[in-house]
């Protein structure tokens, strides 16, 4: 990560360097130049995309909140599932018009084969997978190509997953070319061997999620897992970005509290109670002691505590470190995928140990024995609960794993839900912008999925639900 400190400079010149001075063509947009160095575009797409998916709103106020990693202590409407349509519109439109558009421009311009093309395919697959997991059907095959469709059709998740899985295989096989990714690579600083592991691990995530839908996916997953050296194989391989300073260029969770002056979230009672029950060594990392010197989570969907200090704040490593990482993929998740796919208790225990080590604590024998007993009682429930714990900070992925499996089983509909009796939301609501811009295709997608008038519940479950 030695190049991370100069990514601010690159962001400043992403839209200023290399501009074509010939303005004879009336369609030229001087505010979005055509000839920006691809390394700058990679940096911008990665940074802005991760800031959105791991930031205070999409992560904490919605996905991580509904997964019950967090609870709200003021302005708590979202904890009752009363969402703000403009928030989902901003995330949907912002991912397409920002990071995904930039990554597609790299794909269109990069040499084939090249490490740059492989990195762009990997990151496009990463962000697209989050989008389809949050919204279900989305524009995919006709998206990001202004020459093909002004009003792109919505694709089913089976089509999207097939495309993402294929692109990730192409990317993994392509890494190792002679070109340098440049200082815009803020994940692995040019280490294409680790990029290959990331691409393969992300493919394993999607294959594992879809293996019950397509027998070929189960076979492909086993082939991947049978060569663990080609996957993220230690915490040294983890995919993450860090941040350069304590200004607006800080970790977005830190920035929300210290630069925006907001402190609306604490740790959920659901999470704290699970960690307390097993004396989990990650609890002091994830949460702070309250004013009584104990760990106490806030129940989701309840009135604000008085005072706020009576419940545990989010751990300093996540909330109070301006350079703290936003984590995209970990060795622990690879082990939990192995545990689920191969019914492996050892991989499950290895995943717990890896997650603890990632956070600087040790999974001692007593804690592992408690975790092992949970596995013996309900293997899938134990694996997914531990994966959910390990995903703290990555609300989108935690929300998806809960919806896919129903675990942890203690994540339930909140008191005072705006939609009593409907359970935890199934999805993010579609953007209001599509109502005007792409109404017919949007309505067709809504009908196929049975999305109801709330926008966040549907009768046809997500494609990958078990």
C-alpha positions as CSV (number, residue, x, y, z in Angstrom):
1,X,0.0,0.0,0.0
2,X,3.0,2.3,-0.3
3,X,1.3,4.2,-3.1
4,X,-1.9,5.0,-1.2
5,X,-0.8,8.5,-0.1
6,X,-0.7,9.9,-3.6
7,X,-4.2,8.8,-4.7
8,X,-5.5,12.2,-3.7
9,X,-3.4,13.8,-6.3
10,X,-4.5,11.4,-8.9
11,X,-8.2,12.0,-8.1
12,X,-7.6,15.7,-8.6
13,X,-6.3,15.1,-12.1
14,X,-8.7,12.3,-13.2
15,X,-10.8,14.8,-15.1
16,X,-8.1,17.3,-16.0
17,X,-5.2,15.5,-17.6
18,X,-4.9,14.5,-21.2
19,X,-7.9,16.4,-22.4
20,X,-8.5,16.5,-26.2
21,X,-8.1,20.1,-27.3
22,X,-10.1,19.5,-30.5
23,X,-13.6,20.7,-29.8
24,X,-14.8,20.5,-33.4
25,X,-17.2,17.7,-32.7
26,X,-20.2,19.2,-30.9
27,X,-20.8,16.1,-28.8
28,X,-17.4,16.4,-27.0
29,X,-17.9,17.0,-23.2
30,X,-15.1,19.1,-21.9
31,X,-16.0,18.1,-18.3
32,X,-15.4,14.4,-19.0
33,X,-12.3,14.2,-21.1
34,X,-11.7,11.1,-23.2
35,X,-8.0,10.5,-22.8
36,X,-7.4,10.3,-19.0
37,X,-4.7,7.7,-18.1
38,X,-6.4,4.5,-17.3
39,X,-4.6,4.1,-13.9
40,X,-6.3,7.4,-12.8
41,X,-9.7,6.1,-13.9
42,X,-9.1,2.8,-12.0
43,X,-8.3,4.8,-8.9
44,X,-11.4,6.9,-9.2
45,X,-13.7,4.0,-9.9
46,X,-12.3,1.9,-7.0
47,X,-12.3,4.7,-4.5
48,X,-15.7,6.2,-5.2
49,X,-17.4,2.8,-5.6
50,X,-16.0,1.5,-2.3
51,X,-16.8,4.7,-0.5
52,X,-20.4,4.3,-1.6
53,X,-20.9,0.6,-0.9
54,X,-19.0,0.8,2.5
55,X,-20.1,4.3,3.5
56,X,-22.4,5.6,6.2
57,X,-25.6,5.5,4.2
58,X,-25.7,2.4,1.9
59,X,-23.7,0.4,4.5
60,X,-24.8,1.7,7.9
61,X,-28.2,3.3,7.4
62,X,-29.6,0.5,5.1
63,X,-27.8,-2.8,4.5
64,X,-25.9,-3.1,7.7
65,X,-28.8,-1.7,9.7
66,X,-31.3,-4.2,8.2
67,X,-28.7,-7.0,8.8
68,X,-28.7,-5.8,12.4
69,X,-25.0,-5.1,12.7
70,X,-26.0,-1.6,13.6
71,X,-28.9,0.1,15.2
72,X,-29.9,3.8,15.0
73,X,-30.1,6.0,18.1
74,X,-31.5,9.1,16.4
75,X,-33.4,9.8,13.2
76,X,-34.4,6.1,13.4
77,X,-37.0,5.9,10.6
78,X,-34.8,3.5,8.6
79,X,-34.6,1.1,11.6
80,X,-38.4,0.9,11.2
81,X,-37.9,0.2,7.4
82,X,-39.1,3.7,6.5
83,X,-36.6,4.4,3.8
84,X,-35.8,7.6,1.9
85,X,-36.4,7.0,-1.8
86,X,-33.8,9.6,-2.8
87,X,-31.1,7.5,-0.9
88,X,-31.7,4.4,-3.0
89,X,-32.0,6.5,-6.1
90,X,-28.6,8.1,-5.4
91,X,-26.9,4.7,-4.8
92,X,-28.4,3.1,-7.9
93,X,-27.7,6.0,-10.3
94,X,-24.4,6.9,-8.7
95,X,-22.9,3.4,-9.1
96,X,-24.0,3.2,-12.8
97,X,-22.9,6.7,-13.8
98,X,-19.7,6.8,-11.7
99,X,-17.7,3.7,-10.9
100,X,-19.3,1.3,-13.4
101,X,-19.2,3.8,-16.2
102,X,-15.5,4.5,-15.5
103,X,-14.7,0.8,-15.3
104,X,-16.5,0.2,-18.6
105,X,-14.4,2.9,-20.2
106,X,-11.3,1.1,-19.1
107,X,-12.7,-2.2,-20.5
108,X,-13.4,-0.4,-23.8
109,X,-9.9,1.1,-24.1
110,X,-7.5,-1.2,-22.3
111,X,-5.3,-3.6,-24.3
112,X,-6.6,-7.1,-24.5
113,X,-5.0,-9.0,-22.8
114,X,-3.7,-6.7,-20.0
115,X,-3.6,-6.5,-16.3
116,X,-5.6,-3.2,-16.5
117,X,-8.4,-5.0,-18.4
118,X,-8.4,-7.8,-15.9
119,X,-8.6,-5.4,-12.9
120,X,-11.5,-3.4,-14.5
121,X,-13.4,-6.7,-15.2
122,X,-12.9,-7.7,-11.5
123,X,-14.0,-4.4,-10.1
124,X,-17.0,-4.2,-12.4
125,X,-18.0,-7.7,-11.3
126,X,-17.6,-6.7,-7.7
127,X,-19.9,-3.6,-7.9
128,X,-22.4,-5.3,-10.2
129,X,-22.7,-8.2,-7.9
130,X,-23.5,-5.9,-5.0
131,X,-26.1,-4.1,-7.1
132,X,-28.0,-7.3,-8.2
133,X,-27.8,-8.6,-4.6
134,X,-29.4,-5.4,-3.3
135,X,-31.9,-4.8,-6.1
136,X,-32.5,-8.1,-7.8
137,X,-33.1,-7.6,-11.5
138,X,-31.1,-4.7,-12.9
139,X,-29.9,-3.5,-16.3
140,X,-26.8,-5.6,-17.2
141,X,-26.5,-6.8,-20.8
142,X,-27.7,-3.5,-22.2
143,X,-26.3,-1.3,-19.5
144,X,-23.2,0.9,-19.8
145,X,-23.3,1.1,-23.6
146,X,-24.6,4.4,-24.7
147,X,-24.6,3.1,-28.3
148,X,-27.0,0.2,-27.6
149,X,-29.8,1.3,-25.3
150,X,-31.1,4.5,-23.8
151,X,-33.6,2.5,-21.9
152,X,-31.9,-0.7,-21.0
153,X,-33.8,-3.9,-20.2
154,X,-33.6,-5.4,-16.8
155,X,-31.9,-8.9,-16.7
156,X,-32.7,-11.7,-14.3
157,X,-30.2,-12.6,-11.7
158,X,-29.4,-15.9,-13.4
159,X,-28.2,-14.0,-16.5
160,X,-26.3,-11.4,-14.4
161,X,-24.6,-14.1,-12.3
162,X,-23.6,-16.1,-15.4
163,X,-22.0,-13.0,-16.9
164,X,-20.2,-12.0,-13.7
165,X,-18.9,-15.5,-13.2
166,X,-17.6,-15.7,-16.7
167,X,-15.9,-12.2,-16.5
168,X,-14.2,-13.1,-13.2
169,X,-12.8,-16.3,-14.8
170,X,-11.6,-14.3,-17.8
171,X,-10.0,-11.7,-15.4
172,X,-8.2,-14.4,-13.2
173,X,-6.8,-16.1,-16.3
174,X,-5.6,-12.8,-17.7
175,X,-3.7,-11.4,-14.7
176,X,0.1,-11.7,-15.2
177,X,0.6,-9.6,-18.3
178,X,3.5,-7.2,-18.7
179,X,1.6,-3.9,-18.2
180,X,1.8,-2.1,-14.9
181,X,-1.4,-1.1,-13.2
182,X,0.2,2.1,-11.9
183,X,-0.3,4.0,-8.7
184,X,-4.1,3.9,-9.3
185,X,-4.1,0.4,-7.9
186,X,-5.0,1.2,-4.3
187,X,-6.0,-2.4,-3.4
188,X,-2.8,-4.4,-4.2
189,X,-0.3,-1.8,-5.3
190,X,0.3,-3.7,-8.6
191,X,0.6,-7.2,-7.2
192,X,-1.3,-9.1,-9.9
193,X,-0.9,-12.4,-8.2
194,X,-3.1,-11.1,-5.3
195,X,-5.5,-9.6,-7.9
196,X,-5.8,-13.1,-9.4
197,X,-6.7,-14.5,-6.0
198,X,-9.2,-11.8,-5.4
199,X,-10.9,-12.5,-8.7
200,X,-11.0,-16.2,-8.1
201,X,-12.3,-15.7,-4.5
202,X,-15.1,-13.3,-5.7
203,X,-16.0,-16.0,-8.3
204,X,-16.2,-18.5,-5.5
205,X,-18.5,-16.2,-3.6
206,X,-20.9,-16.0,-6.5
207,X,-20.7,-19.7,-7.3
208,X,-21.4,-20.7,-3.7
209,X,-24.4,-18.4,-3.6
210,X,-25.8,-19.9,-6.9
211,X,-24.6,-23.5,-6.6
212,X,-28.1,-24.9,-5.9
213,X,-29.4,-23.2,-9.0
214,X,-27.0,-24.7,-11.5
215,X,-25.2,-28.0,-11.2
216,X,-22.3,-26.6,-13.3
217,X,-21.7,-23.9,-10.7
218,X,-21.3,-26.5,-8.0
219,X,-18.7,-28.3,-10.1
220,X,-16.9,-25.1,-10.9
221,X,-16.9,-24.1,-7.3
222,X,-15.4,-27.5,-6.2
223,X,-12.7,-27.0,-8.9
224,X,-11.8,-23.6,-7.4
225,X,-11.8,-24.8,-3.8
226,X,-9.7,-27.7,-4.8
227,X,-6.8,-25.3,-5.5
228,X,-6.8,-23.0,-2.4
229,X,-3.5,-21.4,-3.4
230,X,-5.4,-19.7,-6.3
231,X,-7.7,-18.1,-3.7
232,X,-7.1,-15.5,-1.0
233,X,-4.9,-17.8,1.2
234,X,-4.1,-15.7,4.2
235,X,-4.9,-12.3,5.7
236,X,-2.0,-10.9,3.8
237,X,-4.1,-11.4,0.6
238,X,-7.2,-9.6,1.9
239,X,-8.7,-7.1,-0.5
240,X,-9.2,-3.6,1.1
241,X,-8.4,0.1,0.6
242,X,-7.2,2.5,3.2
243,X,-7.4,6.3,3.3
244,X,-4.8,9.0,3.3
245,X,-5.9,11.6,5.9
246,X,-8.5,12.8,8.4
247,X,-10.2,15.3,6.0
248,X,-13.0,14.4,3.7
249,X,-10.5,11.9,2.3
250,X,-10.8,9.8,5.5
251,X,-12.6,6.5,5.9
252,X,-16.3,7.3,5.2
253,X,-17.5,5.9,8.5
254,X,-15.0,8.1,10.4
255,X,-15.8,11.0,8.1
256,X,-19.5,10.7,8.8
257,X,-18.9,11.1,12.6
258,X,-16.1,13.6,12.7
259,X,-16.4,15.6,9.4
260,X,-20.2,15.5,9.0
261,X,-20.9,15.7,12.7
262,X,-23.2,12.7,12.7
263,X,-23.5,10.0,15.3
264,X,-26.7,8.2,14.5
265,X,-25.5,4.6,14.7
266,X,-24.4,2.2,17.5
267,X,-23.9,-1.5,17.7
268,X,-27.0,-3.6,17.5
269,X,-28.2,-5.7,20.4
270,X,-28.5,-8.6,18.0
271,X,-24.8,-8.6,17.3
272,X,-23.7,-7.8,20.9
273,X,-25.8,-10.6,22.4
274,X,-24.4,-13.2,20.0
275,X,-20.8,-12.1,20.8
276,X,-21.5,-12.0,24.6
277,X,-23.0,-15.5,24.6
278,X,-19.8,-17.1,23.3
279,X,-17.3,-14.7,24.9
280,X,-16.2,-13.7,21.4
281,X,-12.8,-11.9,21.5
282,X,-13.9,-9.6,18.7
283,X,-16.5,-7.9,20.9
284,X,-14.0,-5.2,22.2
285,X,-13.0,-4.5,18.6
286,X,-16.5,-4.2,17.2
287,X,-18.0,-2.3,20.2
288,X,-17.1,0.2,23.0
289,X,-18.0,-0.2,26.7
290,X,-21.0,1.9,27.6
291,X,-21.0,4.4,30.5
292,X,-21.7,1.6,33.0
293,X,-18.6,-0.2,31.8
294,X,-20.4,-3.1,30.0
295,X,-21.2,-4.0,26.4
296,X,-24.8,-3.3,25.7
297,X,-26.3,-3.2,22.2
298,X,-29.2,-1.1,21.1
299,X,-32.3,-3.0,20.2
300,X,-33.2,-2.4,16.5
301,X,-36.4,-0.5,15.9
302,X,-36.9,0.9,19.4
303,X,-36.9,4.4,20.7
304,X,-33.7,6.3,21.3
305,X,-31.8,5.4,24.5
306,X,-31.3,8.2,27.0
307,X,-28.5,9.0,27.3
308,X,-26.9,7.7,24.1
309,X,-23.9,6.7,26.2
310,X,-26.0,4.0,27.8
311,X,-25.4,1.7,24.8
312,X,-22.2,0.6,23.1
313,X,-20.8,2.8,20.4
314,X,-19.2,1.3,17.3
315,X,-15.6,0.2,18.0
316,X,-12.9,2.7,17.5
317,X,-11.1,0.6,14.9
318,X,-14.2,1.1,12.6
319,X,-15.5,4.5,13.7
320,X,-12.5,6.6,15.0
321,X,-9.6,5.7,12.7
322,X,-9.5,8.0,9.6
323,X,-7.2,5.6,7.8
324,X,-9.2,2.5,8.8
325,X,-9.6,0.1,5.9
326,X,-12.8,-0.6,3.9
327,X,-12.6,-4.4,3.4
328,X,-13.8,-6.0,0.2
329,X,-12.9,-9.6,0.7
330,X,-11.1,-11.7,3.4
331,X,-9.4,-15.0,3.9
332,X,-12.0,-15.7,6.6
333,X,-14.8,-15.5,4.0
334,X,-12.9,-18.0,1.7
335,X,-12.8,-20.5,4.6
336,X,-16.5,-20.0,5.4
337,X,-17.3,-20.7,1.7
338,X,-15.2,-23.9,2.0
339,X,-17.0,-24.8,5.2
340,X,-20.4,-24.5,3.6
341,X,-19.6,-26.1,0.2
342,X,-17.6,-29.0,1.7
343,X,-19.4,-29.4,5.0
344,X,-16.0,-28.9,6.7
345,X,-15.9,-28.1,10.4
346,X,-12.2,-27.5,10.2
347,X,-12.6,-24.9,7.5
348,X,-15.3,-23.3,9.7
349,X,-13.0,-23.1,12.7
350,X,-10.2,-21.8,10.5
351,X,-12.5,-19.1,9.3
352,X,-13.2,-18.0,12.8
353,X,-9.5,-18.0,13.7
354,X,-8.7,-16.0,10.5
355,X,-11.4,-13.4,11.3
356,X,-10.1,-13.0,14.9
357,X,-6.5,-12.6,13.6
358,X,-7.6,-10.0,11.1
359,X,-8.7,-7.9,14.0
360,X,-5.7,-8.5,16.2
361,X,-7.3,-10.9,18.7
362,X,-6.9,-14.7,19.3
363,X,-9.5,-17.4,19.0
364,X,-8.5,-19.4,22.1
365,X,-9.4,-23.0,22.7
366,X,-12.4,-22.3,24.9
367,X,-14.0,-20.0,22.3
368,X,-13.3,-22.4,19.5
369,X,-14.9,-25.2,21.5
370,X,-18.0,-23.2,22.0
371,X,-18.1,-22.4,18.3
372,X,-17.5,-26.1,17.5
373,X,-20.5,-27.1,19.6
374,X,-22.6,-24.6,17.7
375,X,-21.5,-26.3,14.4
376,X,-22.4,-29.7,15.7
377,X,-25.9,-28.6,16.5
378,X,-26.6,-26.8,13.2
379,X,-23.8,-26.7,10.7
380,X,-25.2,-24.2,8.2
381,X,-26.6,-21.9,10.9
382,X,-23.2,-21.8,12.6
383,X,-21.2,-21.2,9.4
384,X,-23.4,-18.3,8.3
385,X,-23.7,-16.8,11.7
386,X,-19.9,-16.8,12.0
387,X,-19.6,-15.4,8.4
388,X,-22.1,-12.7,9.4
389,X,-20.0,-11.8,12.4
390,X,-16.8,-11.7,10.3
391,X,-18.5,-9.4,7.8
392,X,-19.0,-6.6,10.3
393,X,-18.3,-3.4,8.4
394,X,-19.5,-4.8,5.1
395,X,-23.2,-4.3,5.5
396,X,-24.2,-5.2,2.0
397,X,-22.6,-8.7,2.1
398,X,-24.0,-9.4,5.6
399,X,-27.5,-8.4,4.5
400,X,-27.2,-10.7,1.5
401,X,-26.0,-13.7,3.5
402,X,-28.9,-13.2,6.0
403,X,-31.5,-13.0,3.2
404,X,-30.0,-16.0,1.4
405,X,-30.0,-18.3,4.4
406,X,-32.1,-16.9,7.2
407,X,-29.2,-16.9,9.6
408,X,-28.5,-15.6,12.2
409,X,-32.0,-16.6,13.2
410,X,-32.2,-13.8,15.8
411,X,-32.3,-11.2,13.0
412,X,-36.0,-10.7,13.0
413,X,-38.6,-8.0,12.1
414,X,-38.2,-5.0,14.4
415,X,-40.8,-3.7,16.8
416,X,-42.7,-0.8,15.4
417,X,-42.0,-1.9,11.9
418,X,-43.6,0.4,9.3
419,X,-44.8,-2.8,7.6
420,X,-45.8,-5.2,10.5
421,X,-45.9,-8.9,9.7
422,X,-43.7,-8.7,6.6
423,X,-40.4,-9.5,8.2
424,X,-37.0,-8.0,7.4
425,X,-36.9,-6.3,4.0
426,X,-36.2,-8.4,1.0
427,X,-34.4,-5.8,-1.1
428,X,-33.6,-2.2,-1.8
429,X,-36.3,-0.1,-3.5
430,X,-35.8,0.7,-7.1
431,X,-34.8,4.3,-7.9
432,X,-37.5,6.9,-8.6
433,X,-35.4,8.1,-11.5
434,X,-36.2,4.9,-13.4
435,X,-39.9,5.7,-13.2
436,X,-39.4,8.6,-15.6
437,X,-36.4,7.4,-17.6
438,X,-37.0,3.7,-18.0
439,X,-40.6,3.1,-16.9
440,X,-41.6,0.2,-19.1
441,X,-38.6,-1.9,-18.3
442,X,-38.8,-1.1,-14.6
443,X,-42.4,-2.1,-14.4
444,X,-41.7,-5.4,-16.2
445,X,-39.0,-6.2,-13.6
446,X,-41.2,-5.2,-10.7
447,X,-43.9,-7.5,-12.1
448,X,-41.6,-10.5,-12.6
449,X,-40.3,-10.3,-9.0
450,X,-43.6,-9.5,-7.3
451,X,-42.3,-6.3,-5.7
452,X,-45.1,-4.8,-3.7
453,X,-46.1,-1.2,-3.1
454,X,-43.6,-0.8,-0.3
455,X,-40.8,-1.3,-2.8
456,X,-38.7,-3.3,-0.3
457,X,-40.7,-6.6,-0.1
458,X,-41.4,-9.1,-2.9
459,X,-43.3,-12.3,-3.4
460,X,-40.7,-13.9,-5.7
461,X,-37.6,-14.2,-3.5
462,X,-34.1,-13.3,-4.7
463,X,-32.8,-15.9,-7.1
464,X,-30.2,-17.3,-4.7
465,X,-32.4,-17.7,-1.6
466,X,-32.0,-21.2,-0.2
